[in-house]
Amino acid sequence: MECGFEKGTIKLDSIRNVFYSGQIVTGSVNFTLDRPITVQALFVEATGEAVVEWIEKETETYNGVKQYKQVRYYGNEAYLRHTQHLVANNGQIQLPAGPQSLPFRFQIPHTAPSTVAGERGNINYKITARLIQANNSAEELGTIFEVVAPFDLNLANDTVKQPVNFELEETDAGCSCFFGSGEISVKITLPVTGYCPGQIIPISVQAQNRSGNEIKKIVYQLVVKECYRTKQPMAEYMPPERVLASVKSGAVLGKTTRNFTVNLKVPDLIVPNLENCTIIDIGYFFKVRVKLSGCDDDLEDESEICLGLIPLIGFTQDEYKHPMAHSLPDGPIPDPLQAPVGINSGVIEPSNSPYTTSQVSHVQSSYPTQNVPYPAHNVPYLPQNVPYPPQNMPYPSHPPDQASTGRAPFCDYQIGFQGPQGTSHPAPYNMPQNYTPYPGPTPASTGYPLHVTMPQTSSPIQPSAPPPSS
């Protein structure tokens, strides 16, 4: 006997249930009744939020006695809150026996960040249908969908178009008792800072080894970092970085010079854009390690690079095709300046059901508005006259005075990755009292972000090459 949502489904008019930020989502609630029922309410809710949470065991001492307790670290942000009534919510109505198919329609906000599934936090979007009958019995149906927030490298600041340069030097190479001292200089250049998945990064290397020591090898890595923030209590957690791709070049003998190019492929993935998320940061770094023989320590350096969805014009002569195109949303990327008629700021249109109404709740954050407004004061929400991403929106950058902010100088690309102080803290810690929540007013600078956890449109990120052996 089917008297409600038994064997019911929520069907979206999309092959993969994946959408760009700003796209319109259409679908229907489908179920079958074997007899007429009286309904108080039947509505769908579309929600999207970020949640960061973990539990730590802590020790406190009272009068010399140690006590152990568990502390829950938690933070959340909402990006989509929409309710659409499929039957009138101001009285009771009778649904006839037989199959029912009630359509709904809403628009994802252009500012909605990408779906993410991380180690200690995630961003999820879902649709829930609720049926309340006259006897107050309630039933639910649910389905999830994924969001890809597109990032066009051509609309970013000029940093992504600039080259990346490294210069690693050792002025006293070798153990003096075995080798003659001298100078080792390795200059490395990347043509631009912004890349897309599947592209090849040509790494230009100029190695001058004037010492009697040997450069055993040079290792080039693309690594991903992530940072989670909570407000209750205020803390940050940064798990160990992960290697996504790695390549190495051979030895440079003493008293020799070598100039060569090494190619590093950006892994096949869908890069999450978290520009409008303040509690999860992810991004990519390019790292170099020069391994020396003898008694010298390795030479190391790193720089933030930017990964996006749409590549820089003119960087490659070949026509670019995203390697994960089969997992991307259908249709073109929406233009925020050309919102569909009847849909404003992500508001849902009433469905075609004969008894529908629609209402929308505003985006809310767990952060107190008096301390951490979302978005920040200097970042307008849904700008009406700025192309996506907003060109005049200041990209957050690391402050020069790390002590005054409690942040490590990591980056400023479209999301401005800000990790905890240093990278040697595997456990969360409480932030200093003068900590400025992200995003906040910071001086203009150059730098960049990171990335890690990917939407569930594909399998979790796996390193495309294992870390090189020491």
DRENTI-291075 format. One record per residue (C-alpha): residue in three letters; x negated, y negated, z negated. Coordinates in steps of 0.5 Angstrom, whole numbers, padded with zeros to 4 digits, always signed. Example, Ala and Ser with C-alpha at 12.3 -4.5 7.8 and 13.67 -1.06 7.14 Angstrom:
BEGIN
ALA-0025+0009-0016/SER-0027+0002-0014/
end
This chain:
BEGIN
MET+0000+0000+0000/GLU-0003-0007+0002/CYS+0000-0012-0002/GLY-0006-0017-0001/PHE-0013-0018+0001/GLU-0014-0010+0001/LYS-0018-0008+0007/GLY-0018-0016+0009/THR-0024-0019+0012/ILE-0027-0026+0013/LYS-0029-0027+0021/LEU-0034-0032+0023/ASP-0034-0034+0030/SER-0041-0033+0031/ILE-0045-0027+0033/ARG-0050-0027+0028/ASN-0047-0032+0022/VAL-0053-0037+0023/PHE-0052-0044+0024/TYR-0056-0050+0025/SER-0055-0056+0020/GLY-0049-0060+0022/GLN-0046-0055+0026/ILE-0038-0053+0026/VAL-0037-0047+0023/THR-0030-0043+0025/GLY-0027-0037+0023/SER-0021-0034+0020/VAL-0018-0030+0014/ASN-0015-0023+0016/PHE-0011-0018+0012/THR-0005-0014+0013/LEU+0001-0014+0009/ASP+0006-0008+0008/ARG+0011-0012+0005/PRO+0013-0020+0005/ILE+0009-0023-0001/THR+0010-0030-0005/VAL+0004-0034-0005/GLN+0002-0039-0010/ALA-0004-0041-0006/LEU-0009-0038-0001/PHE-0015-0042+0001/VAL-0022-0042+0003/GLU-0028-0045-0001/ALA-0035-0046+0003/THR-0041-0047-0002/GLY-0048-0048-0001/GLU-0053-0049-0007/ALA-0060-0048-0009/VAL-0062-0044-0015/VAL-0068-0044-0019/GLU-0069-0039-0025/TRP-0073-0035-0029/ILE-0074-0033-0037/GLU-0081-0033-0041/LYS-0082-0030-0047/GLU-0085-0036-0052/THR-0088-0035-0059/GLU-0087-0040-0065/THR-0090-0041-0071/TYR-0086-0043-0078/ASN-0089-0043-0084/GLY-0094-0038-0082/VAL-0090-0033-0079/LYS-0089-0032-0071/GLN-0083-0032-0068/TYR-0081-0029-0061/LYS-0076-0032-0057/GLN-0074-0032-0049/VAL-0073-0039-0046/ARG-0069-0039-0040/TYR-0071-0044-0034/TYR-0066-0046-0030/GLY-0064-0051-0024/ASN-0059-0052-0019/GLU-0057-0057-0013/ALA-0051-0057-0009/TYR-0051-0058-0002/LEU-0044-0056+0001/ARG-0037-0056-0003/HIS-0031-0055+0001/THR-0024-0053+0000/GLN-0019-0052+0005/HIS-0012-0049+0003/LEU-0009-0044+0008/VAL-0002-0045+0005/ALA+0001-0050+0002/ASN-0002-0052-0005/ASN+0004-0055-0008/GLY+0009-0050-0009/GLN+0010-0042-0007/ILE+0011-0040+0000/GLN+0013-0033+0003/LEU+0008-0029+0008/PRO+0012-0024+0012/ALA+0010-0017+0013/GLY+0005-0015+0018/PRO-0002-0017+0020/GLN-0004-0024+0018/SER-0010-0028+0021/LEU-0011-0035+0018/PRO-0016-0040+0021/PHE-0021-0045+0018/ARG-0026-0050+0021/PHE-0031-0054+0017/GLN-0038-0058+0019/ILE-0044-0056+0015/PRO-0047-0063+0013/HIS-0053-0065+0017/THR-0057-0066+0011/ALA-0056-0058+0009/PRO-0063-0055+0008/SER-0065-0048+0010/THR-0063-0042+0007/VAL-0069-0039+0003/ALA-0070-0033-0001/GLY-0076-0034-0006/GLU-0079-0031-0011/ARG-0076-0035-0017/GLY-0071-0039-0013/ASN-0066-0039-0007/ILE-0062-0043-0003/ASN-0055-0039-0001/TYR-0049-0041+0003/LYS-0042-0037+0003/ILE-0035-0037+0004/THR-0030-0035-0001/ALA-0022-0034+0001/ARG-0018-0033-0006/LEU-0011-0031-0006/ILE-0006-0032-0012/GLN+0001-0029-0012/ALA+0007-0031-0015/ASN+0005-0027-0021/ASN-0001-0030-0022/SER-0005-0024-0020/ALA-0011-0027-0016/GLU-0016-0023-0010/GLU-0022-0025-0007/LEU-0026-0024+0000/GLY-0033-0027+0001/THR-0038-0027+0006/ILE-0045-0030+0007/PHE-0048-0035+0012/GLU-0055-0037+0014/VAL-0057-0044+0015/VAL-0063-0047+0019/ALA-0065-0054+0018/PRO-0068-0056+0025/PHE-0075-0060+0025/ASP-0077-0063+0031/LEU-0085-0064+0030/ASN-0084-0070+0035/LEU-0079-0074+0030/ALA-0084-0073+0024/ASN-0089-0078+0022/ASP-0096-0079+0026/THR-0100-0075+0022/VAL-0097-0068+0025/LYS-0100-0071+0032/GLN-0107-0072+0029/PRO-0113-0067+0029/VAL-0115-0063+0023/ASN-0123-0064+0021/PHE-0127-0060+0016/GLU-0134-0061+0015/LEU-0138-0056+0010/GLU-0145-0057+0009/GLU-0150-0054+0004/THR-0157-0058+0003/ASP-0161-0053+0000/ALA-0159-0046+0003/GLY-0162-0040+0000/CYS-0166-0038-0006/SER-0172-0042-0006/CYS-0176-0036-0008/PHE-0174-0032-0002/PHE-0172-0037+0003/GLY-0174-0043+0005/SER-0169-0049+0004/GLY-0166-0053+0009/GLU-0159-0055+0011/ILE-0153-0052+0014/SER-0147-0056+0017/VAL-0141-0053+0020/LYS-0136-0057+0023/ILE-0129-0055+0025/THR-0123-0058+0028/LEU-0116-0057+0030/PRO-0113-0061+0036/VAL-0106-0063+0032/THR-0103-0062+0025/GLY-0096-0060+0027/TYR-0095-0053+0030/CYS-0089-0048+0032/PRO-0089-0040+0031/GLY-0092-0036+0036/GLN-0097-0042+0038/ILE-0104-0041+0039/ILE-0108-0046+0034/PRO-0115-0047+0038/ILE-0120-0047+0032/SER-0127-0051+0035/VAL-0133-0049+0031/GLN-0140-0053+0031/ALA-0145-0049+0027/GLN-0152-0052+0025/ASN-0156-0047+0021/ARG-0163-0050+0020/SER-0164-0046+0014/GLY-0168-0039+0014/ASN-0161-0036+0011/GLU-0156-0033+0015/ILE-0148-0035+0015/LYS-0145-0028+0015/LYS-0139-0030+0018/ILE-0133-0035+0018/VAL-0126-0034+0016/TYR-0120-0038+0018/GLN-0113-0037+0014/LEU-0106-0039+0015/VAL-0103-0039+0008/VAL-0097-0040+0005/LYS-0095-0043-0002/GLU-0089-0045-0006/CYS-0087-0049-0012/TYR-0081-0048-0016/ARG-0078-0053-0021/THR-0073-0053-0027/LYS-0070-0059-0031/GLN-0067-0055-0037/PRO-0073-0055-0039/MET-0077-0059-0035/ALA-0082-0054-0032/GLU-0086-0052-0025/TYR-0088-0045-0023/MET-0093-0044-0017/PRO-0094-0037-0015/PRO-0100-0034-0012/GLU-0101-0036-0005/ARG-0100-0031+0001/VAL-0104-0030+0007/LEU-0100-0030+0013/ALA-0105-0030+0019/SER-0113-0029+0019/VAL-0119-0029+0024/LYS-0126-0029+0023/SER-0132-0031+0027/GLY-0139-0027+0027/ALA-0146-0029+0024/VAL-0150-0035+0025/LEU-0157-0033+0024/GLY-0162-0038+0021/LYS-0165-0044+0025/THR-0160-0043+0030/THR-0154-0047+0033/ARG-0147-0044+0035/ASN-0141-0048+0039/PHE-0135-0043+0040/THR-0127-0043+0039/VAL-0123-0038+0035/ASN-0116-0037+0036/LEU-0111-0036+0031/LYS-0104-0035+0032/VAL-0098-0038+0028/PRO-0094-0032+0026/ASP-0087-0030+0028/LEU-0082-0033+0023/ILE-0077-0038+0022/VAL-0080-0044+0018/PRO-0075-0047+0013/ASN-0074-0054+0013/LEU-0073-0056+0005/GLU-0073-0064+0006/ASN-0067-0065+0002/CYS-0069-0060-0003/THR-0072-0062-0009/ILE-0073-0056-0013/ILE-0076-0051-0008/ASP-0082-0053-0004/ILE-0086-0049+0001/GLY-0091-0050+0006/TYR-0097-0048+0010/PHE-0104-0049+0009/PHE-0110-0048+0014/LYS-0116-0045+0010/VAL-0124-0044+0012/ARG-0129-0040+0008/VAL-0136-0040+0010/LYS-0140-0034+0007/LEU-0147-0035+0006/SER-0152-0029+0005/GLY-0157-0030-0001/CYS-0156-0033-0007/ASP-0151-0039-0005/ASP-0144-0039-0006/ASP-0139-0039-0001/LEU-0137-0046+0003/GLU-0129-0047+0002/ASP-0124-0052+0004/GLU-0117-0053+0006/SER-0112-0058+0009/GLU-0104-0058+0010/ILE-0101-0057+0017/CYS-0094-0057+0019/LEU-0090-0052+0022/GLY-0083-0054+0025/LEU-0078-0051+0030/ILE-0079-0056+0036/PRO-0086-0056+0038/LEU-0090-0063+0040/ILE-0089-0065+0047/GLY-0096-0065+0051/PHE-0099-0060+0046/THR-0099-0054+0051/GLN-0097-0054+0058/ASP-0093-0047+0058/GLU-0086-0047+0057/TYR-0085-0046+0049/LYS-0080-0040+0047/HIS-0079-0039+0040/PRO-0081-0032+0038/MET-0075-0031+0034/ALA-0070-0034+0039/HIS-0066-0028+0038/SER-0065-0030+0030/LEU-0063-0037+0031/PRO-0056-0040+0032/ASP-0052-0040+0038/GLY-0051-0047+0041/PRO-0055-0053+0042/ILE-0058-0057+0035/PRO-0053-0062+0033/ASP-0054-0069+0034/PRO-0052-0073+0027/LEU-0050-0079+0031/GLN-0045-0076+0035/ALA-0040-0072+0030/PRO-0034-0069+0033/VAL-0028-0073+0033/GLY-0024-0072+0026/ILE-0030-0069+0022/ASN-0033-0074+0018/SER-0040-0073+0014/GLY-0038-0066+0014/VAL-0031-0066+0012/ILE-0027-0060+0014/GLU-0021-0061+0019/PRO-0015-0057+0017/SER-0014-0051+0021/ASN-0009-0049+0025/SER-0005-0045+0020/PRO+0003-0048+0020/TYR+0002-0049+0012/THR-0005-0052+0011/THR-0009-0058+0008/SER-0016-0059+0007/GLN-0020-0063+0001/VAL-0027-0064+0000/SER-0032-0064-0006/HIS-0038-0069-0006/VAL-0045-0066-0007/GLN-0047-0065-0014/SER-0054-0063-0017/SER-0055-0061-0024/TYR-0060-0066-0025/PRO-0057-0072-0029/THR-0056-0078-0024/GLN-0059-0083-0029/ASN-0066-0079-0029/VAL-0066-0076-0022/PRO-0061-0079-0017/TYR-0060-0074-0011/PRO-0063-0076-0006/ALA-0068-0081-0008/HIS-0066-0089-0009/ASN-0070-0090-0003/VAL-0067-0084+0002/PRO-0060-0086+0004/TYR-0056-0080+0005/LEU-0053-0078+0011/PRO-0056-0084+0015/GLN-0052-0087+0020/ASN-0056-0090+0025/VAL-0063-0086+0024/PRO-0064-0080+0029/TYR-0065-0073+0025/PRO-0070-0073+0022/PRO-0070-0080+0020/GLN-0076-0084+0023/ASN-0076-0089+0018/MET-0075-0085+0012/PRO-0082-0085+0008/TYR-0085-0078+0008/PRO-0087-0077+0001/SER-0094-0077+0000/HIS-0099-0075-0006/PRO-0100-0081-0011/PRO-0108-0082-0012/ASP-0107-0082-0019/GLN-0106-0075-0021/ALA-0106-0076-0028/SER-0100-0081-0028/THR-0096-0076-0024/GLY-0098-0069-0027/ARG-0098-0067-0019/ALA-0103-0064-0015/PRO-0105-0068-0009/PHE-0102-0063-0004/CYS-0098-0066+0001/ASP-0093-0070+0004/TYR-0090-0067+0011/GLN-0083-0067+0012/ILE-0081-0064+0005/GLY-0088-0067+0001/PHE-0090-0060-0002/GLN-0092-0062-0010/GLY-0095-0056-0014/PRO-0096-0056-0021/GLN-0103-0059-0023/GLY-0108-0055-0020/THR-0107-0048-0017/SER-0110-0044-0023/HIS-0103-0043-0027/PRO-0099-0037-0026/ALA-0094-0038-0031/PRO-0089-0044-0032/TYR-0091-0050-0036/ASN-0087-0056-0039/MET-0089-0062-0035/PRO-0092-0069-0038/GLN-0087-0074-0041/ASN-0089-0079-0035/TYR-0087-0074-0030/THR-0083-0077-0024/PRO-0078-0072-0021/TYR-0079-0070-0014/PRO-0077-0074-0009/GLY-0080-0080-0013/PRO-0083-0087-0011/THR-0090-0085-0009/PRO-0095-0089-0005/ALA-0096-0088+0003/SER-0101-0083+0005/THR-0103-0078+0009/GLY-0102-0070+0007/TYR-0097-0065+0008/PRO-0093-0059+0006/LEU-0092-0052+0005/HIS-0088-0046+0007/VAL-0086-0039+0004/THR-0080-0035+0003/MET-0076-0035+0010/PRO-0068-0034+0011/GLN-0065-0027+0012/THR-0065-0027+0019/SER-0071-0023+0019/SER-0075-0019+0015/PRO-0079-0022+0009/ILE-0085-0025+0011/GLN-0091-0020+0012/PRO-0098-0022+0013/SER-0100-0022+0020/ALA-0107-0020+0018/PRO-0110-0017+0012/PRO-0114-0022+0008/PRO-0121-0021+0010/SER-0126-0017+0005/SER-0131-0021+0001/
end
